[in-house]
Amino acid sequence: MPRMSKRTAPGACLTDLVFPQSRRDNWYKGFILVITFFSYASYHISRKPAGVVKGALHQNCSDVYGISSDDECWCCWAPFDNDDYERLLGALDYAFLFSYAVGLFISGHIADRVNLRYFMSAGMVISGIFTALMGVAYFLQIHSFSYFLVIQIIGGAVQGSGWPSVIAIIANWFGKNRRGLIMGIWSSNTSVGGILGALIAGVFVADVWAWSFIVPGMILSGMGVMVFLFLVPYPSEVSCEEPVQNKAIENGQKAAVNTGDLPAISFLSALAIPGVIEYSSCHFFLKLVGYSFLYWLPFYLFHNIEDVNLTQAAYQSTIFDIGGIFGAIAVGHLADVSQSSGIVSFTFAIINAPLIFMFNFLGTKNNILNMVLMGLTGFCVNGPTALIVTAVSADLLRLQ
């Protein structure tokens, strides 16, 4: 058996016994793709309930339960039972996303300097706990807006540990030579997580919405334990071959550079890389649309589509993510064929603009048309998003 590092994951010995020695490196690379795929998918499983449960926190109780009352919101959950409920729910989303953005920035620096297995597994376990704490409010009858706000702020900051970690691990194993199609398939983890999160939350939202948070939180924390036990963030830990980083040198040859020898760069140095600001701006607006759908699509469907209940709204919202899976794969393939990630990303972003207007103005007129436009929007939003955060990121790194 090849020599293991002292800091290697406890479960690595088991995986080494299972993997055939003849193509050991390829088996480990496949395993890394799978475990990072489901790890980040579990992050998105835990984010989806916030959008699904909104409809349960504020609804027309007379219509849902068939009981006439002067107070149509008698079953709503305080403090979201007043006329300003949309502002409060939006404030929770803002708190989560702002702290998540800060967490991403900080985690990106930390991930370059610590053992990724420890960092990522700790982040997943803590994130799962704070996701579950949102549901605990139901059983403890907590109606304080401050409680929900603090949970979202801390939870968002900790969830920022996910993406920098998985991207760093992929870079450690695959280097910069990553094809758009392969990374498009891998980056569909966000859409797969959104689908599973909606399905899980939809099962409980109409009865006891607490479990819509608690079960995804348990899944995320459980996956964090699996990461601690089995994740191998560096090929050297299991005596696998390091990826070759292609860097031009003076004589025009290509030099092999160990990923572990590449120093972390500063924020200003990253901004100076050609294309970073342009792609970051494009990614900003794509994410603006993506997170709007993530947090408000089930609520929108529940309140605007006739004869759609809370559970059906959660299930129907998965069409956006299903479109996103096909979009990530298709855009990755087009980028490989055209060798022009920028043009592909720009084209899909332009197509996406009229689709959003069509969804807004035509989506409520017919449920079938609503689902078609929803899927197409997911296709055009998640496709270029996946390309930018994976294959394009690798292309930009070649220029540093």
C-alpha positions in Angstrom: 0.0 0.0 0.0 1.3 3.5 -0.9 2.6 5.6 2.0 0.0 7.9 3.7 0.6 11.3 5.2 0.1 11.7 9.0 -2.7 14.2 8.3 -4.5 12.0 5.8 -8.3 11.4 6.5 -9.0 8.4 8.6 -11.1 6.8 5.9 -8.4 7.1 3.3 -7.0 3.7 4.3 -10.4 2.2 3.5 -10.7 3.9 0.1 -7.2 2.8 -0.7 -8.1 -0.8 -0.2 -11.2 -0.5 -2.5 -9.5 1.4 -5.3 -7.6 -0.8 -7.9 -3.9 -0.1 -7.7 -3.5 -0.2 -11.5 -5.4 3.1 -12.0 -5.3 4.4 -8.5 -4.8 8.1 -9.3 -7.9 8.1 -11.6 -10.0 6.4 -9.0 -9.0 9.0 -6.4 -9.8 11.9 -8.9 -13.2 10.4 -9.5 -13.8 10.0 -5.8 -12.8 13.7 -5.2 -15.3 14.8 -7.9 -18.1 12.8 -6.2 -17.4 13.8 -2.6 -17.0 17.5 -3.5 -20.1 17.4 -5.7 -22.3 16.1 -2.9 -20.6 18.2 -0.3 -21.5 21.4 -2.1 -24.9 20.1 -3.1 -25.6 19.6 0.6 -24.9 23.3 1.2 -27.6 24.2 -1.4 -30.0 21.6 0.2 -29.8 23.7 3.4 -30.4 27.0 1.6 -33.5 26.1 -0.3 -35.8 25.8 2.8 -35.6 29.6 3.3 -37.5 30.0 0.0 -39.9 27.1 0.5 -41.0 28.0 4.1 -41.8 31.7 3.3 -45.3 30.7 2.1 -46.0 28.9 5.4 -44.9 31.9 7.6 -47.4 34.2 5.9 -50.5 32.9 4.1 -54.2 33.3 3.7 -55.3 30.9 6.4 -59.0 31.0 5.5 -58.2 29.8 2.0 -55.8 27.1 3.1 -57.8 25.7 6.0 -61.3 26.6 4.8 -62.1 28.3 8.1 -63.7 31.8 7.9 -62.3 34.4 10.2 -62.0 38.2 10.5 -58.2 37.6 10.8 -57.1 35.9 7.5 -53.6 35.5 8.9 -54.5 33.7 12.2 -52.2 30.8 11.3 -49.2 33.0 10.3 -46.0 32.9 12.3 -45.2 36.1 14.2 -43.4 38.3 13.6 -44.3 37.6 9.9 -48.0 38.0 10.4 -48.2 41.8 9.8 -48.4 43.8 6.6 -44.6 44.4 6.5 -43.9 40.6 6.3 -42.3 40.9 2.9 -39.8 43.5 4.2 -38.9 41.3 7.2 -38.5 38.2 5.0 -36.4 40.1 2.6 -34.3 41.5 5.5 -33.5 37.9 6.5 -32.4 37.1 2.9 -30.2 40.2 2.8 -28.6 39.4 6.2 -27.8 35.9 5.1 -26.4 36.9 1.7 -24.4 39.9 3.0 -22.7 37.8 5.7 -22.3 35.0 3.1 -20.4 37.4 0.8 -18.2 38.5 3.7 -17.7 34.9 4.6 -16.7 34.0 1.1 -14.0 36.7 1.1 -12.6 35.7 4.4 -12.8 32.0 3.8 -11.0 32.4 0.5 -8.0 33.7 2.4 -8.3 31.1 5.1 -8.7 28.2 2.7 -5.3 29.0 1.1 -3.6 28.7 4.4 -5.1 25.8 6.4 -5.9 22.1 6.0 -9.0 22.1 3.8 -10.4 18.9 5.3 -10.6 20.4 8.8 -11.8 23.8 7.5 -14.5 22.4 5.2 -15.9 19.8 7.6 -16.1 22.3 10.5 -17.9 24.8 8.2 -20.4 22.1 7.1 -21.2 20.9 10.6 -21.7 24.4 12.0 -23.7 25.5 9.0 -26.0 22.5 9.4 -26.5 23.4 13.1 -27.6 26.9 12.3 -29.9 25.7 9.5 -31.6 23.4 12.0 -31.8 26.3 14.5 -34.2 28.1 12.2 -36.6 25.1 12.5 -36.1 24.9 16.3 -37.9 28.2 16.6 -41.1 26.3 15.7 -40.9 23.9 18.6 -39.7 26.5 21.1 -42.3 29.0 20.0 -39.8 31.7 19.2 -41.3 34.7 17.6 -38.4 37.2 17.9 -37.2 38.7 14.6 -33.8 39.2 16.2 -33.5 35.4 16.7 -34.0 34.7 13.1 -31.8 37.6 12.0 -28.8 36.5 14.2 -29.2 32.9 13.0 -29.1 34.0 9.3 -26.1 36.3 9.8 -24.0 33.6 11.5 -25.3 30.9 9.2 -24.5 32.9 6.1 -21.0 33.7 7.3 -20.2 30.1 8.0 -21.6 28.9 4.8 -19.0 31.0 3.0 -16.5 28.2 3.9 -18.0 25.9 1.2 -17.2 27.3 -2.3 -13.6 28.4 -1.7 -12.9 25.0 -0.2 -14.3 22.8 -2.9 -12.7 25.0 -5.7 -9.3 24.8 -3.9 -9.6 21.0 -3.6 -10.5 20.6 -7.3 -7.5 22.8 -8.2 -5.2 20.7 -6.0 -6.3 17.5 -7.8 -6.9 18.7 -11.4 -4.8 21.8 -11.7 -5.8 24.4 -14.3 -6.4 22.0 -17.1 -10.1 21.5 -16.5 -12.5 21.1 -19.5 -15.7 23.1 -19.6 -17.9 20.1 -20.1 -16.5 18.1 -17.2 -16.7 21.1 -14.8 -20.1 22.0 -16.2 -21.4 18.6 -15.1 -19.6 18.9 -11.7 -20.9 22.5 -11.1 -24.5 21.3 -11.5 -24.1 20.4 -7.8 -25.9 23.7 -7.0 -28.9 22.8 -9.1 -29.0 19.2 -7.7 -28.8 20.6 -4.2 -31.6 23.0 -5.0 -33.8 20.2 -6.3 -33.2 18.0 -3.3 -33.7 20.9 -0.9 -37.0 21.8 -2.4 -38.3 18.2 -2.4 -37.2 17.6 1.2 -38.6 21.0 2.5 -41.8 20.5 0.4 -42.6 17.2 2.3 -42.9 19.0 5.6 -43.8 22.7 4.8 -47.6 22.3 4.9 -47.6 20.5 8.3 -44.6 21.2 10.5 -42.3 23.6 8.7 -39.6 23.1 11.3 -38.5 19.9 9.7 -38.0 21.7 6.4 -35.0 23.3 8.1 -34.0 20.6 10.5 -33.7 17.7 8.0 -31.5 19.6 5.5 -29.4 20.9 8.4 -28.9 17.3 9.6 -27.9 16.3 6.0 -25.4 19.1 5.8 -23.8 18.3 9.2 -23.8 14.6 8.4 -22.0 15.3 5.1 -19.5 17.4 7.0 -18.7 14.3 9.1 -18.2 12.3 5.9 -15.8 15.0 4.6 -13.8 14.8 7.8 -13.5 11.0 7.6 -12.9 10.6 3.8 -11.9 13.8 2.0 -8.3 13.9 0.7 -7.7 17.6 -0.2 -4.1 17.1 -1.5 -2.8 14.3 -3.8 0.4 14.1 -1.8 -1.4 12.9 1.2 -2.1 9.5 -0.5 1.1 9.5 -2.7 -0.8 10.4 -5.9 0.7 12.4 -8.7 0.4 16.1 -8.4 -1.3 17.9 -11.4 0.8 19.8 -13.8 0.3 23.5 -13.9 1.1 24.9 -17.3 3.2 28.1 -16.9 5.1 29.7 -19.7 8.8 30.2 -19.1 11.4 32.2 -20.9 12.4 29.5 -23.5 8.8 28.8 -24.4 8.8 25.4 -22.7 6.2 24.3 -20.1 7.2 23.7 -16.5 5.5 21.4 -14.1 4.6 23.3 -10.9 3.4 21.5 -7.8 0.0 22.9 -6.7 1.2 22.9 -3.1 4.1 25.3 -4.1 1.8 28.0 -5.5 1.5 30.9 -3.1 -1.7 32.6 -2.2 -2.2 35.9 -3.9 -3.6 39.1 -2.5 -7.0 40.6 -3.3 -5.5 43.5 -5.3 -3.3 41.0 -7.2 -6.4 39.0 -8.1 -8.2 42.1 -9.4 -5.2 42.8 -11.6 -5.6 39.6 -13.5 -7.0 40.4 -16.9 -10.7 39.5 -17.1 -11.4 39.2 -13.4 -13.4 42.4 -13.0 -15.4 41.8 -16.2 -16.3 38.2 -15.4 -17.0 39.1 -11.7 -19.4 41.8 -12.8 -21.2 39.3 -15.1 -21.3 36.8 -12.3 -22.7 39.4 -9.9 -25.8 40.0 -12.0 -26.3 36.3 -12.8 -26.2 35.6 -9.1 -28.7 38.4 -8.4 -31.2 36.6 -10.6 -30.3 33.2 -9.3 -30.7 34.0 -5.7 -33.9 35.9 -6.3 -35.4 32.7 -7.7 -33.8 30.6 -5.0 -35.4 32.6 -2.1 -38.7 33.8 -3.7 -39.7 31.4 -6.4 -41.8 29.0 -4.2 -43.4 32.0 -2.5 -44.2 33.5 -5.9 -45.8 30.3 -7.2 -47.8 29.8 -4.1 -49.3 33.3 -4.1 -49.7 33.8 -7.9 -50.5 30.5 -9.5 -54.0 29.3 -9.1 -54.6 26.0 -7.2 -50.9 25.6 -6.3 -50.4 24.8 -2.6 -47.2 25.1 -0.5 -46.0 21.6 -1.3 -46.8 21.9 -5.0 -45.0 25.3 -5.2 -41.9 23.7 -3.7 -41.9 20.9 -6.1 -42.7 23.0 -9.1 -39.8 25.4 -8.3 -37.4 22.5 -9.0 -38.0 23.1 -12.7 -35.7 26.1 -12.5 -32.9 24.0 -11.1 -33.6 21.2 -13.6 -33.1 23.7 -16.4 -29.9 24.8 -14.6 -28.5 21.3 -14.8 -28.9 21.1 -18.6 -27.7 24.7 -18.9 -24.4 24.0 -17.0 -23.7 21.0 -19.2 -24.7 22.7 -22.5 -22.7 25.9 -21.8 -19.7 23.9 -20.7 -19.8 21.9 -24.0 -20.2 25.1 -26.1 -17.3 26.7 -24.3 -15.1 23.6 -25.2 -16.2 23.6 -28.8 -15.9 27.4 -29.4 -12.9 27.9 -27.1 -14.5 31.2 -26.2 -16.0 31.2 -22.7 -16.5 35.0 -22.8 -18.8 35.0 -25.9 -20.7 32.0 -24.6 -21.3 33.6 -21.2 -22.3 37.0 -22.7 -24.7 35.4 -25.2 -26.6 33.4 -22.5 -26.7 36.4 -20.2 -28.3 38.5 -23.0 -30.9 35.8 -23.8 -31.7 35.6 -20.1 -32.9 39.3 -19.9 -36.1 39.0 -22.0 -36.8 35.6 -20.5 -37.1 37.1 -17.0 -39.6 39.8 -18.3 -41.6 37.1 -20.1 -41.7 35.0 -16.9 -42.9 38.0 -14.9 -45.6 39.1 -17.3 -46.7 35.8 -18.9 -45.9 33.3 -16.2 -49.1 33.9 -14.2 -51.4 33.5 -17.2 -50.9 29.8 -17.7 -49.2 27.2 -15.5 -47.7 25.2 -18.4 -46.2 28.4 -19.9 -44.9 29.3 -16.4 -43.0 26.0 -16.1 -41.5 26.3 -19.6 -40.3 29.9 -19.0 -39.0 28.8 -15.6 -36.9 26.0 -17.0 -35.5 28.2 -19.8 -34.6 30.9 -17.3 -32.8 28.4 -15.1 -31.0 27.1 -18.2 -29.8 30.6 -19.2 -28.9 31.7 -15.6 -27.1 28.6 -14.2 -25.4 27.8 -17.4 -23.0 30.8 -17.6 -22.8 31.0 -13.8 -21.4 27.4 -13.7 -19.0 28.3 -16.5 -17.7 31.4 -14.9 -17.0 29.9 -11.4 -15.3 26.8 -12.8 -13.7 26.7 -16.3 -13.4 30.5 -16.6 -11.8 30.7 -13.2 -9.2 28.2 -14.3 -8.5 30.2 -17.5 -8.1 33.4 -15.5 -5.6 31.7 -13.1 -3.4 30.9 -16.1 -2.9 34.6 -16.6 -1.7 35.4 -13.1 
